[in-house]
Amino acid sequence: MNPLDQLTLDQLRERRSFKWAHYDADVIPMFVAEMDVPLAAPIREVLERAIAIGDTGYPGSWPLVDEFVSFADRHWGWEVDPRLVWPAPAVIPAYVEAFAEDTEPGDEVVITAPVYPPFTTYLRQSGRVVREAPLTDDLRLDLDALEAAFEAATAPREGSTERRSAGFLLCNPHNPGGTVHTRAELEAVSVLAHRYGITVVSDEIHAPLVYSGAEFVPYTSVDPRGIAVQSASKAFNLAAMPAAQMIVGEERRSWLARFRQGAHGHPTYLGTVAGSVAYREGDDWLASLLVGLEANRDTMLDFVESDLPGVTSSANPSTFLAWLDFRGTAAAGGRDLGDEPATALLKSGRVALNPGTHFGGGGAGHARLNFATSPTVLREGLARIASVVTG
């Protein structure tokens, strides 16, 4: 059964999460990256039991790492040594702490824009300087731009000949647009990172959400010096109870031993419970979800092509976060929505998308759309977008 087709719009409006509580009730929310699904039954049951018996203490020895290792082997043929995995409270604190270990305040971290906005905000809050290496027009890694950014990020400070430490925060798969980086692309990143002494951390939170015809490649499977961060929270809709895993390459074994000695956070107990059960018992639910998401993706792409003149969309071989380009609407006889189409869509169409400029360079004239909802809500949201574009 398709998890995306089990809740009505009225049922969804009962939710008090940010997605459904932020705007007035007449707005279709298609912005925050959470899905409009019920919890997978095994997750719901284990959480209900924990609450019923007051089992809300410290995480203890719940086997989150072991269940992740098994999940990675089943889904990607990725044999992960559990001794190279460290439980983390969530993906964002994990990558911030990883860079804090290898860089100093004032050092640079490269990102590939347009990209998930917290890549910028949390790195800056940690005292790092963010440098953008723009993606290509089709949202692929531009290796020339990346090398130029690595060169600039590690250039010696004035009066010194010693190259600076720097990092690269990779989004794999990429948010927005769902680009799935190929093995060859990731190998090329690894070569460049080694050449410039760059610490690469790969945010792989969307890894389980890859559709037919595409293949997810874990970064540390091609770079023994790399770091990856995984979580069940996005694929199983567990943002309210996050838990993550930091996975390091073989050559970082001693690095991880030092890292473990630091004062780092841990997942909550309910986060570890939910994530462990998701990895162990969620395969069937996830398979049904992927079928539903891929069907929604195809519905969205067909609608954009036929009913949104001048608009183009990312192909989305993964994730449920499409990147829509509205810059051609006026030339196609539609309404010019300017640099921030999301503003006009909300005001005139009562449909909420993420503003493109929040994603860094290349975001003007774009908006991000979340298609992880019921087919009925998706069609209504797309129709409202069309009413604005063609009105």
N, C-alpha and C positions, 0 to 999 in steps of 0.2 A: 504493500500500500504506500502511495506517495505521501510522505510526511508533509509536503507543502500543500496538500489538498484536503487537510483535515480540520482547518479552523476557518470560521466565517469572519467577515470583516467586523461584525458586532462582537464576536468573541475576542478578536485581536485588540479591539478598543478597550477591553476590560484590563489589559495589561498596563502596568505603571512603570515599565522600563522607559528609559529616555526616548527611545524611538517612538513610542506610542503616547507619551505624556507631554512631549515638548511642544507640539503644535496643537492648535484648535482641532476639534473633532471633525471638521469638514476637510482637513488636509490628508492626502494620501502620503504617508511617510515612506520614502524610498532612498533614505540616506544612510543612517547608522548601519554598520556591518553586523547586524544580527538577523537571524532568519525567523520567519513566521511559521514555526513548527512547534508541535508538542515535544516534550522530552522523549527520547527513546525509552521504551518501557523498562529495560534493565537499569537504566540510570535513575528513572523516577522511583522505581521500587526500592533501590538501595538508599536513596536519599530520604524517602518517606520513612523507612525503617529507622534510619539514624535519628531523624527528628522525633519519631514516636518514642524512642527509648532514651532520648537525651544524650545520644552519642555525638557530642559536639566538642570533643577535647582536642588534644594536640595530635599532629599527624602520625607520630610513631613510625611503625615499620610497614605501613600500607605499601603494597608492591607496585607503585607507580612506575618505577624504572623498569622492572622486569616485564610489566605488561606492555610498556612502550617498545621495548626491545623485540618482543614477540610480534607486535603489530607491524613494526618496520620490516621485519623479515617476511611476514605474510604479504604485505602490500607492495613492497618495493624490492624485495630480495636483498635488503640492506642488512648485513650482519653487523650489528652494533655490539661492541664489548661493553657490558654494563658498567665496567670500572671506568669507562670514559664518559659516563652520564652523571649529571648533577641536577637534582630537583630544584626548581626555581619557583618563586611565587607567581610569576607571569612572564610573558615574553619581553615586555618593555624593560622591567627591572633587570632581566637577565642580560640583555644586550648593553644596557647602560653600565652594569657592573663589569662586564667583560672588557669594555673599552676603558673603564676606570683602572683596570688592572694593567693595561698595556700602554696607556697614554696619560698625559698630564693635562690639567686645565690649561686652555690656550692652544692645545694641539688640535689638529683638524681631523674630521671624519667626513669621508666622501659619501654622498648619496646619489642615486640615479633618479632625477626628477623627470616627469611628475611622479610623486610617490606619496605613500601614506603619511599624512601630516605629522603624527607623533615622532616620526624619524627626526624631524627638525626640532620640534619643541623640547623633547626630553633630552636630546643631545646638548642643546644649548643650555638647558637648565643645569646640566652636569658640568658646565664650563667648557665644553668643546665647541670648536668653530666648525660650522657646517659648510662644506664646499660641494656644489652641484656638478655632476657630470651628466649632461642631458642624454636622455634616451633618443633613439632614432624616431622618425615620424610614426613608424609602426610599433613603437614601444619595445624595441629590442635594445640590448646593450650595445653601446657605441664604444668599441674597444679603443679607438683613437682618442675619443674624449675622455675615457677612463684613464688611459695612460697619462694624458696631459694633466688631469686632476691629481693623479698619484705623484707626478713629478712636482707639481706646485705645492701639494700638501706636505711633502717631505723636504722641500728646499731648505737649506740652512738659514737660520736666522742671521740678521745683519751682524757682521763681525765674527761669524763662526763658519767653520768648514764642515761641521758635523750635521748630517741630515737629521731632520726631526722625526719623531715617531708620529704615526698617523694610522687611521683605520678606514675601513670600507664597510658600510652597512648595506648588505645586499638584501633585496626583497625577492624571495624565491619560493613559489611563484610570485609574480609581480602584482602589486596592488597600487593603482587601479589597472584594469584591462586584462589581467590574468595571463600575461605572457609566461610561458613555461620555458625557462632557459635550457638550452641543449647541453649535453655533455661537453661538446667542443667549446661552447661559449664559456662554460664554467672552468674548463681546463685552461683556457686562455686567461681568465681572471686570475687563476692560481699562479700562472707564470708571471703575470705582471705584479701580483702581490709579493711574490718572492723576490722579484727584481728590486722592488722599492722598499722592502721590509714592512709591508702593510699588514696589519691585523684585519682579517676578514671575518665578520660575523654575518651569518645568513639567517634572516628571519624566515622561517619555513612554516608559519602558522597555518597557511592555506594548503600545505602539501597534500592532505587527503582529498582535496576538492579538485582533482584533475580529471578531465572528461576523456571520452574515447578518442583515440587518435593522438593523444599526447602522453608523454612520459615524464614523471617527476624524477629528477636526479638530485639526491642529497649532496650538499656542497662538500661535506667532509669525506664523501666517498671518492672525490677527485683531488682533494687537498688535505694532506695529513697535518698541515699546520693550521687548518681552518677551525672555526667554531660555528656550530649551528644551534638554533633554538627552535624547538618543536612544542606543540601543545594540541590537546584535543578540543580546546575551547571553541575554535571557529567551526570546525566540521560538525561538532555535536551541540553547538549553541549553548555554551557554558560560560558566557562572559561574566555572569554573576558569581561564579565560583571557579576562578581560574587556577590553573596549575600548569607548569611548563617544565621542560627538560632541556638543559644545556648539554650538547654533545660536542666533544672535542676530537680533533684528529689525533692519530697515533703519536705524532711528534709533540703533542701538547700534554702528554701523560704527566710529566713532572710539573708543568704549568698548572694543571688541574689540582695536583696535590697541594701546591702552594695556595691556589684559589680557595680550596676547601677550608683552609685555616682562617680565612677572613670572616668578618661579621656580615654574612649574607643572609637574606631572608629565605624562608621556606614556604611551600604551598600551605594553604589552610587544610584542615582535615577534610572538610567537605569537598574541597577542590581535588584532593588526592583520591578520595573515594569516587567521585564522579569521573575523573579522568581515567582511573584504573579500570572501572567497569566499562567505560566507553571503549577503551582499547581492547578489552578482553571479550566483550559480548555485543559490541555495536556493529559488527561487520554487515549483517543483513540490513539493519536500519540505514547504514551509510550507503549501501548499494542502491537501495530504493531512493534515497535522497538524491544521489548522483543522477539517476534516470530523470527524476523530476526537475532538477536544476538544469540539466542539459536541454530538456524540452522547453523550459522557460527561456533559456538562452536563445534557442532557435526561434521561438515566438518573438522575442525582442528584436533579434536581427532581421527577421522578415518584416516586422512592423516598421523598423527604421527605414528599411529600403523602400517599402511601398507607400508609407504614409507620413514620413517626415522629410520632406524635400530639403535638400541641402545639408542634412545631418548625416554624419557617419559614426560608426561605432567600432570599438575594439572587437576583435574576433572572439575573445574570451575562451581559450582552450582550458581555462581553469578559473576558479573563484566565481563568486556571484556578484562581482562589482565591475560593471561596465563603464567604459570611458567614452562619453559622447562628445562629439565635436560639432558645435552649432555655428561655426564661423561662416558656413556657406549658405545659410538660410536666406539671406537677403538676395543673393545672386540667383537663387532658385525660385524667387518670387514670393518668399515667405517674409516673416517679420525678422528684423535685425535685433538679436537679443543681447548684443554688446559683449563686453568682456566677462560679464557674470550672468550667464543664462539662468542659473538657479534662482536668482532674484526675481526675474520676470516670471519664471515658471511657478514660483510660490505665490506671487502676488496675483497673477492673472489666471493661473490654472489650478491653484490650491493643491499642488503636488510638490513635495520637498525632495530635492536632490542635493548632494554635496557641491558647494561652489568649487570650480576648478582651480581658482587661484590659491586655494588652501594647500594645493599639492605641489607648490613650488613652480619653478620655471616650466613654461609650456602649458600652463593651466588656463590662461586667458581664453575665453570663448568656449570653454569646456565645462562639463559637469559629470559627476560620478553617480551612477544609478545602481541601486541594489535590487536585483531581480529574484531574490530568495523569498518569494511570497506566493500566495495561491495564484493559479492562472487567472482567476476572476479579478483579484486585486491588481495583478500585473496589467491586464488588459485595460482596466479603468485608469490606472496611472499613465499608461502609454497614450490613451485617448486624450487625457487632459494635456499631456505634452503637445500632442498634435494640434489641439485647439489653440494653443498659444503660438506655435510655430506658424500655422497657416492662417491665424486670425488677423 
